[in-house]
Amino acid sequence: MFGHVCVDGFLFRFLLVFFSVIKPDVNQSGEIDVKDFELAIERVCQLRGWAKGTPKNQETHSVMLEIWEGLRSKADKDNDGQVSVEEWCNMWDAYAKDPSTVMDWQNKYMNFMFDLEDASNDGGIDASEFALVCSSYGLEKKECELAFKKMARGQDEVSREQFASLWEEYFSSEDPCAPGNFIFGKTSF
């Protein structure tokens, strides 16, 4: 299945961890499609207590569907309405080779994740906010707290600017100890 994926070694493992742990493939069909995004929207809104019809619920729907359309248009090379693991990895491999090629949807996704984790809306993610969201993926809270310490490098919180740098590092670094490799709460790969 992965024979044609051009991502090498370590980065490939991280992309698969993202695909399987963070679960853009929410319904676990083996590919990402609009149904996965609809399920993710439900989970995010439920996690944050944003009831149907509220402004935050509607905003989440809008942003997540924009992210899906951007992802689909960039990665779905066979135009079947689904993004396979191979398409997923190839897209991020291209980004890793040249992070300046970042697409608008990728920035929206990064900002969405930051805003989701910054529950207090104070412009920074602290350890408890981070652990709450990351543990909702099924990770142990203690592992998420340790990941935050590694990611934040001893600071009490991570700003949006720092998160953007860590995000780029996650998708482009081959260094297993790089702080960006912990942005999704996982400490081992």
N, C-alpha and C positions, 0 to 999 in steps of 0.2 A: 504494500500500500504506500510506503514512504520511499520507494526506490528512486523516484524521479525528483524528490524534494532536494533542492540545491542548498539548503541551509546546512551548515557544518556543525558537528559535535555539540558543544555546550549550548550555543544559542538555540539549536534545534530542541534540546531538552527543555529549555525555558519556555519556548513557544508551545510545546506540548503540555507543559505544566499549566500554562495560562489557559490553553484550550480545554484541558480536562479538570483543573481545579477551580478556576474562576468561572468556568462553564458558560462561555458564550453559546455553547451547544446545550442549552438548558434542558431540552427534552431528551437528550442523550441519543439522538438519532445517528450520530457520527458525522453530521454536517450542520452548519449553522444556516438557519433560514428565518424568515420573518416570525414564525411561530415561537422561536427561541426568544426573540426580542419581546414579543408580547408577554410571554411567561416571565421574563426578567423584569419587565415593567410592573407586573403584578407583585412580584416579590419585593422589589425596591419600594413600591408604594406601601406595601404591607409593613415592611421593616420600619419605615419612617412614619407610619400612621397617616398617610395621605389618602383620604377617602376619595372614591370616584366623584368626579365633578368639581373637586377643589382645584384651585389654581396650580398647586404644586403637582398634583396628579396629572393635570392636563399638560403642564410644562414637561414633566417626565415623559409622557407619551410622545409629545412632539419631538423632543431632543433625541430620545432613543430611536424613534423611527427615522429621523434624519441620519443618525449614526448608521443604522442598518442600510439605508439607501446608499450612503457613501461607501460602506464596506462592500456591499454587493456590487456596486459599479466598478470598484477597484479590483476586487479579488475574484469575483465569479467569472472566470475566464471562459467557461463553457456555456454561460448564460442559461443555467438550469434553475436559477432562483435559489441556489444553495451554495454555500462556501464549504468546500471539503477541507480536510486537514492539510492536504497538499497545497491547495490554493491559499489557505490561511498562512502557512509557513512560507510559501514563495512570496507573498505580499510583504510579510514582515522582513524577509531576507532582503528584499529590494530596499526597504526602509533602512535596515541596519547598515547596508552598504553606503547609503547616502541619506542621512537623517534630514537633510535640507529639503527632501522631497515630501515632507510631511503634508498630508492632505487636510483640508478643513474638517472632515469628519473625525480624523484622528485627534485633532485639537479639541473638538467637542467632546469626544470620548474621555480624554484626559481631564478636561475641566469638569465633566459630569462626575467622574470618579472622585475628584477632589471635593466637589460640592457635596457629594453623598457622604463622604467621610467626615467633612467639617460640619457635623450636626449642629454645633453651637453657632455656626455662621460668623465666626470671629476672625476668619482669614487664616486659620491655622488648624492643622490636624494634630490632636494630641493622642497619647497612647490608648486611652479608653475609647475614643471615637474610632480609631483605627481598628482596634481589636473587635469592637462591636460589628463593624461591617465585614471585616475579613473572616471572622468566625461564622458569619451567616453563610459562607461558602462551604461550611462543614469542617473547617480547620479548628484545631484546639485553641482556646483563648490564650493559653500560656505561650504557644508557638507564635501567635500573632503579636503578643506583647514583646517577645524576643526579637521578632522580625522588625518591629517598630524601633527598638533600640539600635539595631544594626542600620536600619534605614536612616534614622534621625541623627546618627553619630553623636549620641550623648545629649542632644538638645531635647527640650520638653515638647516642642512642636515642630511641624514642618509647614512652611509657607507654600503658597501656590507656586511661586517662582522656584523654590527648591523642589517641589513635587514635579514640576515640568522637567527639570533637569534629571531627576531620578527616573521619570517615565522614559525619557529618551535613552537613558543608560540601560534600563531593563530590556528594551528592544534592540539595543545595539552592542552591548558589552559582551565580551567573551570572558571577562574576569568573574569567576564565581563568588568572589568576596566583595564585589562592587555594591555599594549601598542601594543602588537602584534595583538590584535583584530581589529585594525584600518588600517591594511596594504592594504586593498582594497577600502578604502575611505568611508566606511559606518560607521556611529556613533551610530546608534540605530538598535536594532534587535528584 
